[in-house]
Amino acid sequence: MVWSIDSIPSQEGRTVLVTGANSGLGLETSKILVNKGATVILGCRTLAKAERTRKILRNETDCGNIDLVELNLADLFQVEKATDQIKLNHQKLDLLINNAGVMAPPQTVNKQGFELQFVVNHLSHMALTLNLLPLLANTSASRVVTVSSGAQYMGKILWEDMQGKNYYDRWAFYSQSKLANVMFALELSEKLKRSNLDILSLSAHPGLARTNLQQTSVIANGSWQEGLAYKLMDPFFQSSFMGSLPQLFAATSSSVKSGEQYGPRFNFRGYPRRCRIAPLALSQKNREQLWQMSEKLIEDFIGITKGKELLSE
Ligand SMILES: NC(=O)c1ccc[n+]([C@@H]2O[C@H](COP(=O)([O-])OP(=O)(O)OC[C@H]3O[C@@H](n4cnc5c(N)ncnc54)[C@H](OP(=O)(O)O)[C@@H]3O)[C@@H](O)[C@H]2O)c1
């Protein structure tokens, strides 16, 4: 039998945080989880976007357990503020979906000096996860799902110039950040197992899904050529609903195991299935190196000691 959203069990009593909940895959994921009875915390770049999303979800769903948090992942201090707010308002967290992302913008450096895709897609999600680890650890059978991309298979970690100070290629840096997502998800899984914590960590990717991701990139770069290419490729894209299924499967199926990755058929389109992890993410040495470097960058700005203490080295 093909897995579908009907296969998702009731999520009543579960608390979920979805980043990038106002658009594309995050919106679809939030809608389905609200409909299944979960309390969903909508993590959005601004409160206005989160409020708008709550209105949409209240109109389109049967249930209404929705909380909001302002979560601008381009700023590590905002991430710290958001996690403090979540910890204040919630006693437990069953599921964290690290979904938000930005793709191939012109070179942009954030307040703390980080390349935008590195910080939004990878570093802030790592900081968010580690800061929320005590809450996840207080909840039985909790999960973290980190959303990657097929770009992981093309990605390399640019060890010598991770922030693109000397050379910037927007697609190479998108691929780097999406490879980093998978490396983080897998290394977190290993560390959680070693620490005997009852938390699963998985990654998921949507294949090609029609969302705002492509248009946002076209507008930011003013590239009519890419705009035209996306129009021509449109028939190959699946809906944002279909694109959200791998992360929903990873988040809710009882058959998954920590460290696995789910994506559509042939990493392209269709219903979710287990898919291979990019070969470059399989080196434990490289994952540990990325982890240490990322942890240091986070610690230079905000503390992650509480989450870190729970993980054995
Ligand atoms: N669509 C695809 O074909 C595809 C393929 C592979 C991977 N993915 C991955 O899927 C995930 C979801 O993307 P999507 O396709 O649903 O695109 P989307 O419709 O553009 O949604 C992206 C979400 O991320 C949020 N975001 C971007 N920058 C942010 C920031 N600084 N702080 C907080 N939130 C921020 C956006 O908020 P705003 O609305 O405020 O910008 C939006 O809610 C991403 O991680 C992406 O890399 C998508």
The ligand as a Gaussian input file, in Angstrom:
#p B3LYP/6-31G(d) Opt

LIG

0 1
 N       11.233000      23.582000      -3.631000
 C       12.183000      22.751000      -4.020000
 O       12.200000      22.265000      -5.160000
 C       13.273000      22.365000      -3.067000
 C       14.232000      21.475000      -3.521000
 C       15.209000      21.066000      -2.640000
 C       15.223000      21.536000      -1.350000
 N       14.288000      22.417000      -0.929000
 C       14.378000      22.889000       0.455000
 O       13.096000      22.943000       1.032000
 C       13.080000      23.884000       2.102000
 C       11.814000      24.724000       2.045000
 O       11.867000      25.526000       0.883000
 P       10.598000      25.787000      -0.044000
 O       10.854000      25.074000      -1.326000
 O        9.351000      25.528000       0.690000
 O       10.803000      27.330000      -0.365000
 P        9.956000      28.631000       0.059000
 O        8.553000      28.500000      -0.375000
 O       10.747000      29.781000      -0.471000
 O       10.046000      28.599000       1.628000
 C       11.242000      28.889000       2.288000
 C       10.927000      29.295000       3.699000
 O       12.168000      29.605000       4.357000
 C       12.015000      30.869000       4.962000
 N       13.251000      31.622000       5.123000
 C       14.124000      32.057000       4.196000
 N       15.063000      32.835000       4.776000
 C       14.758000      32.898000       6.102000
 C       15.315000      33.547000       7.214000
 N       16.378000      34.354000       7.107000
 N       14.748000      33.387000       8.440000
 C       13.657000      32.606000       8.568000
 N       13.057000      31.980000       7.543000
 C       13.609000      32.130000       6.332000
 C       11.095000      31.634000       4.033000
 O       10.588000      32.780000       4.703000
 P       10.171000      34.101000       3.866000
 O        8.852000      33.784000       3.247000
 O       10.130000      35.146000       4.905000
 O       11.251000      34.309000       2.846000
 C       10.059000      30.557000       3.756000
 O        9.164000      30.455000       4.812000
 C       14.383000      24.679000       1.981000
 O       15.286000      24.243000       2.973000
 C       14.903000      24.311000       0.595000
 O       16.313000      24.351000       0.517000
 C       13.304000      22.845000      -1.758000

